[in-house]
Amino acid sequence: MREIMAEATRLLFVVVAALGVMVPTAGADEYWITYEGNDLPENEGWERHWGNDDGSHQGDGAIRTLADGILTMDSMYDLRVYDYACHYLCGELDPDPGELFIAECRVKIDQAIGDMYDSTFGICSDDGMQLAFGLFPDRIESIWEDNVTLPVSPDRFHEYRVLSWDMQTYELYIDGSLVHEGTFWQGLLDSKLAWGDGVSGAASLAHWDYVRFAVVPEPRSVLTLIALWVCALRSRTAVVEGM
């Protein structure tokens, strides 16, 4: 069942990306918030936070380039630099009963230096429960959990996906395989999604393909929605070809 649920959510994201639009869902609190590498994050609805040890908006942030739908973020020139994207949902981030929270990204880390993580991917729930990962060329670390370090193959992209029903516990999938079941940490921040060059004091060279956050119906409804949207897409294609 877990594998079916994970694959269903993956297919749902694929359909949304193929349609190129935010797909309406049945529940008022369901949402899709994505970054697909079409432009800089701040031009796609994200809030950019950057700076260095001198303060917010000091310096130029990471060197950012876009090519073939990939955002490259390079802070290797200065350990003091941070530069990340945020989205705030003001008490509307968590799933309701019967809904599923999904967070996923596809990223390759070429280099990382410093005494800590630099490239990060994180969530703060409506109740201040926090989950964040430090990304390295050869591993991923759960920042708020003790001794959770998972190896990955260097020099290639990896897809990281988090599934949670309650924003207390979660499942982590890497490249489609379940690798860890863990818990959120009680923090102070709330209703926040964030990713990028997350800290000052370390540096990295990272390539971000996509970042996606969503609350969706339970898996059987997800499969139904996929079928409906695929049929709708085929119908639209048939109409266009027949014109």
N, C-alpha and C positions, 0 to 999 in steps of 0.2 A: 504493500500500500504506500509506503514511503517513497519508493522509486516511482510509482505511478503519479503521486502528488508532485514530486519534484519535476518529472518530465512534463506534466500538465502545465505547471507554472512556466517552465521554459518555453513551451509551445505558445502559451498565451503571450508572452513577451515578444516572441518572433512574429506573431500575427500583428500585434500592435505596431511593431517596427516596420513591417511590410506595408501596412495601411498608411503609415506616416502621419497619423493623427492620434489625439487622445481619444480613446474609445470609451463611450459612456457605459456605465455599469448600472446595475439595478439599485444598489444602495446609495443613499445620499452621502455616506461617509467613505465610500470606496474611492480610491484615487490612483493615479499613475503620475509619477514624477521621475523623469528620465533625463539623462544626458547621453546623446548619441554621437558626439564628435562632429556635429555639423558646423559649429561656431564655437567661440569662446564661451565658457559657462555663464558668465554674466549677461551674455546676449541670448541665452536660452532659459532665462527665468531663475537662475541661481544668483546668490549673493556672494560676491568675492570678498575674502578677508586676506589681506597680505600685509607684510611688514618685516621688521627685524628687531634686534635688541633695543633699538632706539624708539620703538613704538609702532602703533598701527599706521599703515599707509606710509611708512618710511622705506626708502629704497624702491627698487623696481619689482620686488617679488621674484618668483621663479621665472626663468626664461621659458616662455610658452610658445610652441609652434603647432600648427595644424597641418596634417597631410594625410590624405586618403582616409578621412574619418577617424584619425587617431590624434589625440591631444598628448603632446610630449611636454612634460614639466621637468625642468632641469634647474636644480638649486646647488649643483656641485661647486659653483664658484664661491659660495659663502655659506658656512654652517649656520649663520644667524638668521637666514631667510626662512619665512613660512609663507604659504600661499595656498589657500584651500577654498572650496566652494561649500556653501550652506543653503539649506532650505528650511524655513520655520513653518510649522503647522498650527501653532497656538492652540494646543489641547485637542487637536483632531488627527493625531498621528496613529493612535493605537487601533487595532482591529476590534470590532464588536464581536459578541458571541457568534460562532459559526463562520467567522471570517478569518483570513490568513494574512499575516504580514510577510512580505517578501522584500529582501534587499539583495541585489546582486551587482557585481562588476566584473569586467574582463580587463585585465591589466598585466603588463610585463614590467618588472623592475630590473633595470640593467645594472645599476650601481646603488650602493647605500653606504654612507660613512657616518661616523659619530658614535656616541655612547648609547644611543637609543634608536627607536624606530623613527622614521621620517614620513614616508608615504602611509596614509591612513585611510580608513573606511569605517564610519561609525554612525551610531544611532543613539538618540536620547528619547525615551518614551514620554508619554504625557505625565507619568508619575515619577519621572526622574530616574528611571531604570536605564542604565547605560551599557552599551556593548560597542567595542571598538577593536579594530585589528591593525597591527603594524605589519606592513608588507615589505618583504626583503627579496633579493634575487633567488634565494634558495629555501625560503620558509615564510610562514605566516604565524604571527603571535597574537593571542588574545590578550589585550592590554590590561583588562581588569580582572582576569582570572589567573590563578596561580599555576605556573608551570604548564601552560598550554602553548606548545610550540609544535607546529606541524610542517614537515618538510615538503617542498615542491621542487620540481625539476627547474634548474636555472635556464636562462636564455630562451624562454618561450612564454607566450601568453597563457594565463590561467583564468578560469572563470570561478569566482567565489560567490556562493549563494547561501543566504541565511533565511530560514523559515521559522516563524514563531506564531503560535496561536494566542499567547497571553502576555508577551513582552516580559516574561519572567524566565522562561527557558527557551532554548532554540536548538535547531539543527544546522550544522555547517556542512555544505557540500562543496567539494573542489572538483571541477571538471566532471560534474554529474554524479560523483560518488560521495556517499555519506562518510565523513571522516571524524566528526566530533559532535557530541551532544553536551551543551553547557548551559550556563546561567548568566543572566544579566547582573550588573552591579548597581547597588543603590547609590546614586550620585546627586548632584545639585542642579544640573541642567535639565531642561525638558523640551519636548516637542521639536527636535532638531535632527536633521539629516546632514551629514558632512563627509567630504572626501577630498583628497589631494595631499599637498605637502603640509602636514599637520602641525609640525613643531619647529621651534627655533632650537638650535643646538645639534642638529644633524642635517644631512643633505642626501639627496637621491636624484636619480635619473629614472623617470617613470613614463610609461606609455599607456594612456587610458583609452580603451576602445569604447566602452560604454559603462554607464552607471544607472541603475534602475531601482526604484523603490515603489512599492504598491501595497494596497490592501485589496484583496479579492475575495469573492465568495468561496465557500468550501469546495474541495476538489471536484466533486461530481458536477457542480454548477460551472466550474471552470471549464471542464471538458465540453459541456453543453454550449457555453459561450464560444469556445474555439470552433466547434462545428458550425454554429450559426454565422460567425464572422467569416469563416472560410467560404461558406455557401454564398454569403453576401458579396464577398470579393469576387468569386467566380461569376456571379450574376452580373456584377458591374462590368467585369471584363467582357462577358458575352454581349452585353448591350453596346459597349463601345465598339467591339469588333463588327457588330451588325449594323452600325450607323453608316 
